[in-house]
Amino acid sequence: MPLLTLHRPNFCAECGTKILRLRWRLWTNRKFCDGCATKLRKQRWTEATFLIVGIFLAGFALASELKTPPPPLIIQRKDAGPASANATNNPSTNLPPATIEEIYICGARTKKGKPCSRRVHGPVRCWQHKGEKPMVPQEQLRVEN
């Protein structure tokens, strides 16, 4: 007696003809005859494909919902005001005194026709716009810290 016995229908579920098979295998379609099975194969594969894609999309949506957001980005900068005065009075810290540089924006014409907004040190252009002329006067390119 075989360990696994599956139901073997005698008639096709689609057309009603008698099913005669010499060997029944696991991959043999059990509901339909050979003629109906080839007709319905495309329908079975599309249903299975939609089911697999649906499960994949549901898993992707669930994973994106359960994903924890990244921590906020915190940028700490040294203050050029009272903190630098305290650093020069306190000999225990071996930090050099902070130098204050004037910061400008590039101001060269971009492809969109607007002035470039990259910050640069001094009245020069950024790496991308070297050698170009600014669109606005030099006084407007200086950024207040």
DAPEUR-V959566 format. One line per field, one symbol per residue. ss: DSSP state (A for helix, B for strand, O for the rest). phi: phi as a letter, one per 40 degrees, with the letter a starting at -180 (. if undefined). psi: psi as a letter, one per 20 degrees, with the letter a starting at -180 (. if undefined). A space follows every 50 residues. Layout:
BEGIN
ss=???
phi=???
psi=???
END
This chain:
BEGIN
ss=OOOOOOOOOOBOOOOOOBOOOOOOOOOOOOOOOAAAAAAAAAAAAAAAAA AAAAAAAAAAAAAAAAOOOOOOOOOOOOOOOAAAAAAAAOOOOOOOOOOO OOBBBOOBBOOOOOBOOOBBBOOOOOOOOOOOOBOOOAAAABBOO
phi=.ccbbbcbccbcccbgcccbbcbbbccccccbcccccccccccccccccc cccccccccccccccccccccccbbbbccccccccccccccccbcccccb bcbbbcgcccccgbccbccbcgcbccccbdgccccbccccccbcc
psi=pqhopqpoqhqpigijqppophpprhippihqrhghhhhjgggghgghgh gghggghghggghhhippqqqqppppqppichhhhhhhhoihpkpqqppo qpprqgjqprhijqqpjqpqormrrrhhkpirqqhrqhhiippp.
END
